[in-house]
Amino acid sequence: MSIAELYEIYRKYPSIQTDSRKIRQDDLFFALKGPNFNGNLYAAQAIKDGAAYAIIDEPVGVEQEAINQRLIQVPDVLGCLQQLAGHHRKTFDIPFIAITGSNGKTTTKELVHTVLSTSYKTYTTKGNLNNHIGIPLTLLSIKADAEVAVIEMGANHLKEIAGYCTYTQPTIGIITNCGKAHLEGFGGEAGVRKGKGELFDYLRATNGTCFAYADYPYFTDMTQGIDHKYWYSGNANSNKTPLIAAGSIDKSDPFLIIKLQEHHKADRLIHTQLVGAYNLPNVLCAVAIGRYFDISEEAIAKAIATYSPSNSRSQLISKDSNRIILDAYNANPSSMQAAIENFARMQAENKVLVLGGMKELGPDSPLEHAKLMELIKQIGDWRKVILIGPEFKDLASGYLWFEDQKEAARAIHKMDIQNSYILVKGSRSNGLENLLSFL
């Protein structure tokens, strides 16, 4: 069966499912497989549970003709899903905004979506579905009434972003930053810039448009050759042209307030519900996109003010006598440093650090964790420092250390931490959000 023929089936049954346990009536079930699972084994059951068709890439040995008629075998289910997404993408003539970066891409995506939704029917990546499966699923969830699409792209190795671009075909691209994330897969900081830069490479080749933060010098080279580019900056006197948004931090304790500064206009305050000065570029990017799409300044400011994070990113949670900053969805040397420095600057007593180990750093891991420990010792007056994960085992002298979050939870429960400001920060695999009930 050709992709065009499969697309006609998709148009009739546009709800796609990759988890056989969540099948609803008339879903299309794509039998994906990986090292520890094989969706082909559940294809027949998916049809019995109501799936209209199941797309498989292995014979499933079903005797019932009624089920066999609804099995569509292809060479590779994942490749088929991606090709179908690309076919669907080509039916739209609307702006497709792709967002990637080492830090802040999900927050930026959420802010951009919130701003654009004030004036346009906007579809975007749900949660953190930003990989080789999530991106095609996001594309296939876009309905005919779409006016703008915002697609988040995560990556941990070279050629990944380039691959996503082949079927997402973005017309606008944003790289939030290039930091020390996924160093193991990218082979170092230069590899990170090359890998994330694949988005700008695509825009350069297709006459697309890019947005970049003027205060990061490496974007000067990375945007070379892109004719349509716009800058946003934390410096109103930046010499980047055109500078579509500029602002400075008015306050960041606890929530970030930004002062937009332009030579021909009065300063305007943008209030947020985001914790951390490191969110300045993310907010300014959303302002820049809003202006590019001719959304009023009042609407932009109101949209940003109403956005409240609920995904373990820069969340401020009040619990009994404690205030907790939960920023535990992702962590790398760049984001860890920014979060700890911001926490140290906050006007609060009884500060407690709860930090989980950073993953995917490869041979740089010991050095980067050692640098983090030096930072902790140099800044801040900490009531307690709680370190979690094997990465800190040989570095935790003078601090509390636990092998994992379960061990830490048992100990924290006995500490009776009260009247404290607590930063919880670590890589997602540490599961630090599970500590909230003990803090």
N, C-alpha and C positions, 0 to 999 in steps of 0.2 A: 504493500500500500504506500502510495506517495504521501509526502507531507501535505500537499494540496488536498488530497482526498481525506486525510486524517483531519485536516482543518475544517472541512465541511461537517464532520462528525462533532468536532469541538464546538462549532457554532450552534449546533443543536443541543449539545450537552456541555455547557461552558464551565461547569464546576469540576475542578481537578483535585484529586486526593492522592497522596503518596503513602498514607498510613491506613492499612486495611482495617484497623480497629475503629476508624472514624468515618467509615463509609456512610453516605447518605443516599437517598434515592436519586438515581440518574447521574451520579458522579462518574467521571472518567478516572479509573484507577491506573496510575503509572507504577508498575512493579519495579521500583528501584532496588538495587542491591549494593552491598558494601562488604567490608571485611567480616562483619558480624551479623549480617542479615541478608535475606534474599526474598524480595517481594514476590517473585514468581511463585513461591510456595503458597501464597495466600490469594492468588489471582482468582481461582475458582470460588473461594469463599466470598471474596469481594463482590462477585457477580450475584451470588446467592443472597447477599445482604443488600442488594439493590443497585449496584453499579451498572451503568448502561453498557460500558465496555471496560475491558482490562487490557492494557498495553504491556506485553511481555517480551522477553528476549531469550527465553528458554522454553522448550516444550514442557507442559505441565501434566500431561497424561490424564486428561479428563475424558471420561467416556460419554457423558451426557452431551448430546448434540446441541441442545439449547444453550449450554454454557460455551461449547466450542465455537459457536457462531458469534459469540461476543468476546472472543479472545483475538487480539490483533498482535501478531508477532512481528517484531522489528529487529534489526541487527543489534541495536543498543538502546535501551529504554531512556537512559539519561541523555544521550545524544539526540534522540527523537524529541524529548521534552524541550531541549534547548532549540532545536530546529523549529519546532512548532511555535515556540515563543518568538523566534525571529520572524516567522511568517506572519504572526499576529501583529508584531511591531510595525511591519511594513504597511499595514492597513491604515496607519495613523499619519496625519500630516500636522502634528502639533509639537511644541517644544518638549524634548525629553532631556531632563537635567540629571546628570550622573554626578554623584558625590563620593569621593574616596578620601583617604588620608590616614595618618597614623593615629591621631587623636581627634575626638570631637565630631566625627562624621555623622554619628547617629543623632546627637543633639542638634547639629547643623541641619540635618535632614528634617527633623521634627519642626524646627523653627521655620525653615523655608516652606515646608508644607503648610504650617499654621498661617503664615503670612499670605501665601498664594491662595489659600482656600477662602480668604475674605472676598476675592473677586473672580476666582476661576474654579471650575470643577477639576479638582486636583486629586490624582491617585498617587500613592507612594508606597514604599516598602513598609510592610508591617513588622513591627518589632525590630529584630536583628536578622531578618531573612536576606542576608546580603552576600550569599555564596553561590556556588555553581548550581545548587538546587533552588535556593530562595529567589534568586534573580529571575529565572524563567517563570517561576510560579507568580512572582509579582507582575511580570509583564502580562501573563495570561489572565490576571485578575482585573486588568484595565478594561473598562466598558466603553461602548461606542460614544458615550456622552463626555468622554474625557477632553479637557482643554489643555491640561498640562500634566506631565508625569515626572515624578521625582524618584530616582532609583539610587539606592545606596549600594556601593560596591566595596566589599571587604577583600583583602588579599594578604597572603603570607608567603608568596613566592613570585618570581619573575614570570611574565607572560600570562598571568592570571587576569589582570585587568584588560589586557589586549584581547583575550578570549571573550570576556564579557561584552566588550565593545562591538564585536562582530555581529551579535544578535540584538543587543540593546540599541545600538546606533544612536548614541547621544548627540544632541545638537548643542548642548551647553554642558560644560564641565567645571567642577569645583574640586580642588585638592585642598583640604583644610590645612595640612601641614605634612612634613616628612620628618618624623622623629625616630626614636630608637624602639621601634616595634617590630616584632617578628624578625629579629636580626638573624636567627638561625636559618630561616627560609630564604631571606633576601641576600644573605652573605655579607651583611654590614650596612652602614648608613648610606653608602653610595648606591648599594643595591636597592635600598628602600626608595630613594629618589628616582632611580631608573624604573622600578616597578610601578610606583604610583604615577610616575610621569607618562606611563603608557596611555593614560587617559588623555593627556595633552597631546601626545603623539597622534592619537586618533583624530582629535579636533583639528590639529595642524593639517592633516592629510585630507580632511573633509570640509575645510573652510568653516569650522564650527566656532563657537564662542566660549571663552574661558573667564572665570573669576578667580582672583588670587589675592592673598593678603600681602600688601606691599611691604610690611615690616619684616618679612622673611626674605633675606637677600637671595636665597637660592632660587626663588621664583623668577628672578630676572632672567636667568639662563633658561629655566624650564619653560618659559612662555615665549621664547624667541621663535619667530616665524609664524606665530598665531596672529592673524590680522585683526581679529575681533576679540579684544580683551579688556576687562574692566578690573579696577583695583579698589580695594577697601583697606582702611588703615587705622591704626591707633594714633596717628599723627596727622593733624589737619594740615600741616605744612609739607606733607609728603610730595615729592616731585614726580610721582607716578601719574600718568595721564592715560585715560580719564579716571580721576578719583571719584568714584560714585558714592562712597560713604566713608566718613571719617568720624572718629569719636574717641573719647578718653573715659577712664573710670572715674565716676563721681563718688561712688561708694561701693564697697563689697563686703559689708559686715552686718548681717550674714549674706543678704541678697545683693546681687550685682545691679548697680544702677549706672547707666552709661549716658554721658553727655555728648550728643551729636554736635559737631563743630564744623561749621562751614562759613566761608568768608562773607557770603552774601545773605546769610540767614541768621536769625537769632538762635542761640543754643536751645536744643530740645532734649529733655531728659527721657530716656527709655528705661522704664522699670521692668525688672525681670523677677522670676521666682527661681533663679539659678544661683547656686552657691559657687563662688570661685571666680577670681579675676581672670583665670585662664579661659573663661567663656566669652571674653571680649570679642575675639575674632569670629566666634560662632554667631554671636548676635549681629555684629556688623555685616557679616555675609548675608544674613536674612534681610537686613535693611537694604543692602545693595541689590539683592534679587528683587525685592519689592519695588524699589524705584525703577529698576530696569523694565518691570512689567507694569509701570505706570499706576501703581497702587498708592493711594494718598498717604501722607506721613502720619495722619491721625490713625488710619486703619492699620498701618504697620506697627505703630507704637502700641495700640490696643491689643493687637494679636500677640505680640511678644509678651506683653504684660500678663496675658491670660494663660500662657503656656506654662504648665506645671509638670516637671519630669516625674515619671512614675516607673522608671526602668532601672533603678539602682545607679543612676547617673546624676551626680550633683543634687541629690535629694536631701532636704533638711527635714528631719523627723523629730518631733517632740515626744518623749516617752517618760512618763513620771517626772522626775526632777532633772532628767538628762536631755540634752539636745544632741542629735546624732546626724553627722554628715555621712550619708551612704553613697559611696562612689566605688562600688565593688563589681562593676560589670567587666571592666577591663583595666589592665595596668601594664605599663612599660616604664623604662627609666624616665622618659620625658614627662609622662602624665603623673608619675609618682612624685617627681621633684616639684612639679607645679602645684599639686594638691597639698603637699606637706608645707611648702613655702607659704601658700595662701593661708593654711590653717595656723601657721606660726604668727602671721600678721594679725589675725583676728583678735579683737579685744574681748577676751574671755579668760576666766580662771579655771583651774582644774582640767587641763587639756589632757586627753587620753588618745594615744595613737594605737590603732589596731590594724596591723599591716600584714597582708598575705604575700607570699612569694610571687615573683614575676616569672612568667613562662615564656617559652619559645625564644630564649636569648642565646641558645647554643653555647659555644665556648666563652662568650662574653658574660655569661651569667654570674660567675663568682665576682668578677671585677665590678659589674654594675650593682650587685647587691652590697658589696663593700663600700662603694661610693655613696649608696643610699644611707648606710649606717653612719658614715662620716657627716653627711648632711644632717641627720637626726641629732647627732651630738653637738653640732655647731650652732644650730638654731633652735629656738623654742625652749620653753620651760615646761617640761612634760610631767604631769602627775604620774602617769604610767605609760610604758611602751610595751605593747604586746605583739610579738612576732610569731607568725604562723607559717609553717612549711619547711621542708628540708633545706631550702635555699638559705635560710637564716641560721641553721644549726650551729655552725662554727663561728658565727658573727655576733651572737646575741649576748655577749658578756655584759653584765650589768642590767640586762633587760629580761623580761619574761619571754620564754620561747616554748612553743608547742608544735608537735609534729603535724597536726591537722586541726581543722575547725571543731571537730567533735571533742578532741582532747581539750582544746581551748575553751569550749562552751562549758564543760564541766568545771573548769577552774574559775572562769569568769563568774559563774553562778554563785560561787562562794565568796567573791571579792566584794560584793555589795557596793558597786560603783554608783554613787549618787552625786547630784549637783555638779555634773561634769559636762564638758563639751567633748564629743568623741568623733574622731575621724576613722571611718572604716573604709579601707582602700586595699584592693588586691585584684589579682587576675580572677576571672570568672570561675575557673575550675576549683578555686579554693572554697567556694560556697559560703563566703563571709556573710551574705545576707541572712543566713541561718542563725547568726549570733544575735540578731536584734532582740529576740525574746529573752535573752540573758543579760542585756545591757540596761 
